[in-house]
Amino acid sequence: MNQLQRTIEQKREEMTRIATREGLTSQKVIRCSQELDQLINHYLIFYKRLS
């Protein structure tokens, strides 16, 4: 697993922890989800170039 994949997994875990503590509609969860989306988009762009 490369660094970007680890970062994505860490962000996903962070979002889950925040959602459990503060609820799914928390602004922190929404912000974390947006950051996760950006990371996943970077991942997809990077690996699309390799194929």
SELUMDREN-198616 format. One record per residue (C-alpha): residue number from 1; residue in one letter; x, y, z. Coordinates in pm, 1 decimal. Each point is the difference from the previous one (the first is absolute). Example, Ala and Ser with C-alpha at 12.3 -4.5 7.8 and 13.67 -1.06 7.14 Angstrom:
2
  seq  type         X         Y         Z
    1     A    1230.0    -450.0     780.0
    2     S     137.0     344.0     -66.0
//
This chain:
51
  seq  type         X         Y         Z
    1     M       0.0       0.0       0.0
    2     N     146.5     334.8     -96.2
    3     Q      -5.6     324.4     197.7
    4     L    -308.6     139.0    -175.5
    5     Q    -195.4    -317.2      75.2
    6     R     104.9      18.8     366.5
    7     T    -106.2     364.5      15.6
    8     I    -339.2     -88.5    -149.6
    9     E     -48.7    -276.8     255.7
   10     Q     100.4     228.9     287.7
   11     K    -241.1     269.7    -118.3
   12     R    -279.0    -257.6     -30.3
   13     E      65.1    -118.3     355.6
   14     E       9.8     359.0     125.2
   15     M    -333.1      75.0    -166.3
   16     T    -155.9    -311.5     156.1
   17     R     122.6      96.6     346.8
   18     I    -135.3     354.4     -33.7
   19     A    -333.2    -124.5    -137.0
   20     T     -37.1    -241.7     290.6
   21     R      68.8     275.9     248.9
   22     E    -178.9     296.2    -162.5
   23     G    -249.3    -143.9    -249.4
   24     L      -2.5     -28.5    -377.1
   25     T    -114.5     356.9     -61.0
   26     S     278.6     159.6     205.2
   27     Q     195.9     267.2    -185.8
   28     K     319.7    -182.7     100.4
   29     V    -126.3    -317.1    -167.4
   30     I     -98.8     189.3    -312.6
   31     R     340.1     170.5     -19.2
   32     C     177.6    -331.7      56.0
   33     S    -214.6    -163.6    -268.4
   34     Q      93.4     272.9    -247.5
   35     E     367.9     -48.1      80.6
   36     L     -42.3    -373.8     -49.5
   37     D    -167.8      61.4    -336.0
   38     Q     297.4     209.8    -110.4
   39     L     245.6    -269.2     105.3
   40     I    -195.5    -267.2    -185.9
   41     N     -14.7     220.4    -310.5
   42     H     378.6      45.7      13.2
   43     Y      40.2    -374.3      35.1
   44     L    -225.2     -70.8    -300.0
   45     I     175.1     258.0    -217.5
   46     F     342.1    -134.7      94.3
   47     Y     -86.0    -363.7     -72.6
   48     K    -189.2      82.3    -317.4
   49     R     324.3     142.2    -137.3
   50     L     178.6    -325.5      76.1
   51     S    -243.3    -214.4    -195.1
//
